[in-house]
């Protein structure tokens, strides 16, 4: 692995942690900080963990006599074990996210070829119940190198809004976000975008910030390290056929790019956009009424009819989401988490968490 991006670094962290309990192991790598391993067939090693993203990389491991484990899941390669994210379930998770927001129009942007992208699309179609949704597929290098595409802009223009657009990963999601900005498409009002990988810095810096599905990359790395260890202990080099270990995806980290609700009542949609915005968890019902110039009885009635929730319940759910995000990403005290999430006290946080509104 070349350790060239967030995915590589996170998987490598899991490998390193596993290897820390193996005093007789010695790790090698590729990239500017490592001694290059340019001649793998001649290397006197015991196993390789690699990320096979492009077709020209697939033939490399075929002649190796020691175990090879792939963490990309882009190609079904004989004699190579795979440890990867459960991409089908990732697609289903994305579908549920948009369905819960009452979207009825969906689209997908992904890579081709790429088994992981195909499975994410398959899970997304299954969960949304739409087998003929609009799909835009291009090779991975196209997404990495293409700065602006009229073809992609035309695809986005043809989508019936509001649309829940699932991007196969954050790189694609960020490209979509930039094209939407250039073409004047409203994100998330017209096009809500959800990525995968949760590359936190790029996602946070995007405008609007990009919602993303977090993957258990360190777990993938640790389980990838288990594979050659088991094979070495058994004296084998590979399993029969293609052996695969799939790791369930993590949570959806919601940011501004999906902070919308595709309902039929424009006033309720506006209220939920405020609630799910960057500082929505700090709002009170009175703040919503002031911003929307609406009476409480009318807005509460319309919110209950449209979403099944009162405004107070919707605000509480958002506070719980924010608290969960803080807990997953920091080691702050519960008092600090409750304060940042907009709860008056840690007791109040525990109370509403136990009796969470629907």
N, C-alpha and C positions, 0 to 999 in steps of 0.2 A: 504494500500500500504506500502511495506517495505522500499521504498526509497533506493533500492540497486544499481541502475545504473542511467545513464544519462537520460533514458526515464522516469523513476520514478521521478527524481528530477525536470525535466522540466514540467511534468504534474502537480506535486504537487505545483509548483510555480504558475500555473494558478489557482489552487484551492484556495491557500492561498490569492491570489490577490482578487478573488471573495469574499471570506469570510471576507476580510477586510472591506467590505461594509455592513456586517451583524454583528452588535455589540452583538447580542444575540446568535451568534454561538460560539461553542467551538469545536475545532478540536482535534482529536486523531489520532495516527498513530502507526505503528509497526516498529521495528528496534532498533538499539542500543541507539538512542537518545530519544526514546519514552517509556512510560509505555505500556507494552504489553497488547493487547486485545485478550487474549487466548480463552475466552468463549463468542463468539459473540452472541449466542442465548440468553444468560443471560444478555447481556449488555443492559443497559437502554438508548439506543441511538435513533437517529431519521433517520439515513441513513448511508450507506456504499458506498464508492467509492473504487473499487478494480481492480486488474489486474489479470485476470484468464488466466494464461499461460499454465498450465498443467492439464491433464484430471482429476487428483485426487482432484483438487481444485474446480471442477464444482459443486459437490454435496453440498458443504458447504453453499452457499447462499440460497439453495432451501427451507430450513426450517425457514428462517428469516421472521419476520413479518413487517419489515420496508424496505424502498426502497433500492435496490441494483443497482449500476451502474458500469458496466465493461468498462475499457478503453483499453483492449487488443485486442478484436475482434478475439480471437482464436477459440472460440466455440459459437455456437448458443444456448444459455442457456435460457430455459423458465423462466419467472418471473424476468428476469434480463434485465434492459435497457443497451444499448451499446452506448457509445460515442467514436468514433474512427476516425482514419485517413481514407480517401477515398482510399482504397488499390487498387481498380481497376484502378482508375485514376493515381495512382502512377506507376503501371505497364505500362500504356500507355505513361506516361512521360519518363520512361526509354527507351521504344521502340523508341520514337521520337528522343531521344538523340543519340542513335546509328544509326538510319536511316539518321539523318542529317550528320553524319560522313561517310556516304556511306558504312556502313557495310551491308553485305548480309548474314552473318553467325551469328547465335545467340544461346545462351544457358542460362539456368537458374539453380541456386542452391538455394534451399529453405527448409522449414521445413514441416513435415507431421507427425501428423495432424497439422492443423492451418489454420483457415479460412482466416486470413490476408495474409498468404503466398499464398494460393490458388488463392485469388483474384488478387494479384500482378502478378502471373504467367498468369492468364487469360487476364488481361489488356495488358501485354507484348506480348502475342501471337497475340492478336487482332491487336495491333498497327504494329507489324512487319509482319503480314500476314502469320506467320508460326505456324501451329497448331501441328507440329510434331518435334519441336526443341528439342535438347538434354536436359534432365532434370535430376538433381541429388537431391533427396529428402531424408532427414534424420530427426529424431526427434530433437527438439530444444536442449535437453540435450546432444545429440551426438555432435552437433556443439560447445556447450559450454565446453565439457570435452575432446574431441578428439584432441590430440596434432598433430598427423600426421596419415594420412590414405593412404595406398597404393591403396585402392579402389577409393578414390577421385583423387589421382594422375593419375590413369589409365583412369578415366573419362576425366580429363583435357587433357591427352595425345591424346585422340581420337577425340578431337574437331578440326574441320577444320579451321585453322587460315587464316587471322586474324578474331577473333570472338569477338562479343560484349557479355560479360558475365554479366548478371544481378544477383546480390546477393540480397536475400530477405531482409537482414539488414546488418549493418556494422560489426557485429560479424562474420557473414558468410563471408562477403567480406574480412575481415582481415585474417580469416582462409585460404581462397583461396589464398590471397596474399603470405602468408607464405609457402604454399605448392608449389606455382609457383616458389618462390625463391629457395626452396630446390631442385626442379626438373629442374631448369635452364630454365623455360619458360620466354620468354621476355614479360614483362608487361610495357607498353601497346601494344607493336608492334605485338606480337603474340596473347595475350589475354588481352583485355581491360576490366577492372572490375569496375562496378558501384554498390555501396551499398545504403542503406537507413537508415536514422536517423540523419546523419551528426554529429556523436559524435566527435566533433572537435579535441580534443587532440589525441585520438587514430588514427583518420584519417590523421592528420598532421604528426604524428610520424611514420606512416607506411612507408615502403620503397619498392616501390615508394608510395608517399602519395595517399590516397584513395579518389576518387570522390564519392559523396554521395548526395542523395536527402534529402533535409531539410524538416522536418515535422513541422507543427504548433502545437507543443505539449502543449504550454501554453494555446492556444485556446481550445484544447481538454480538458484540466483540468478545465478551466473556464466553458465550456458548460457541463462538467460532474457534476460540482457543482450546475448548474442550475436545473438539473433533480430532485434530491431529494427535492430541494427547492420548485419546482412546485408541486410535489406530496404531500409534507407535507401541502402545502397551500390548495390543493384540497381534502385532507383527504384520498387519495388513497395510496396504497403501491407499485403497479406496474401498467403498462399499459396492454393492451390486447396483448397477444402474445409477440413477441420480438420487442421492439421499438428501432430504431437505428437513431443516428445522425452522419453524416459523415462530416469530415472537410477536405477540399481540401489540398493536399500537397503543400509545398513551392517550392523553386527553386532548381535546381541542382547546387551544389557547385563543380565545376570541379577542380580536382587536377591532379596529374601526371598519375594516373592509367587509365584515358581515354583520355589523351592528345595525341591522334593519329588520323589519318584519314585513312580509309581502302580503299584508292583509288588504281588505277592500275598503276599510274606513281610513281616509287620509289623516284625520286628526289623531287616531290611535297610532297609526304608523309613525307620525311625527313624534308622539310622546315616547314610543319605544325607541326611536332613534336617539332621542336625548338620553334616555335611561341607559342605553347600551353604548353611549359615547365614552370618551376618555375619562370624563369626570362625572358620569351619570350616577355612580355609586355614592357620590357626596350630595346628591339632590334630595330634596324633600318633595312631598306631593304639592305643597304650596309653590315651590319653585317651578314645577311643571305647569301649574295653572297660570302663573304669571307669564312664563315664556310663550305659552300657547294662547293666552288671552281667552281662557275658557272657564266656565263655571264647573265646580267640582261635581255636582250631581250629574250633569250631562256627560262629562268626560268619563266618570266612573262607570256610568251605565253603558256607555259605548265600549269601554275597555273590557268590561265583564262579558258583554255580548260577543265581542270580536275575539278575545283571547281566553276567556274563562278565568281571568285574573283581575283583581283590583289593581289600581296603580301602586298601592302600598306593597302588595305581593310582588309585583314586577320589580319594584325597587329592591326588595329584600332578596329576590333571586339573583339580581345583578351583584349585590354586595357579597353574597355567598360565592359567586363565581370569582370575584376579585380576591376574596380571602383564600380560596383554593389555589389561585395562581400564585399568590405570595408564598403560601405554605410550600408549594412545590419547588419554588426557585430560591428560597432564602432559609436561613435558620433563625429568623426573628422570633421573639417571644410572642405568645398568644395575645398579650396585651397590645403589642405593637401591631400585630396583624389585624386585630379587631379595630384598632384606631384607623389604620390606613384604609381598611375596607369600608369605613363609614359607619361602623357600629359604635354606639355610645360607650360600651364596656365589653369586656370579655364575657361577662355573664350573659349579656344580651346576645352576643354572638353564639354562645353555646345553646341558648334557649331557642333561637330561630333555626339553628342548624338541625336540632333534634326535631323541631316541629316545622320543617321546611314546607313552604307553600307549594302547591302543585303547579 
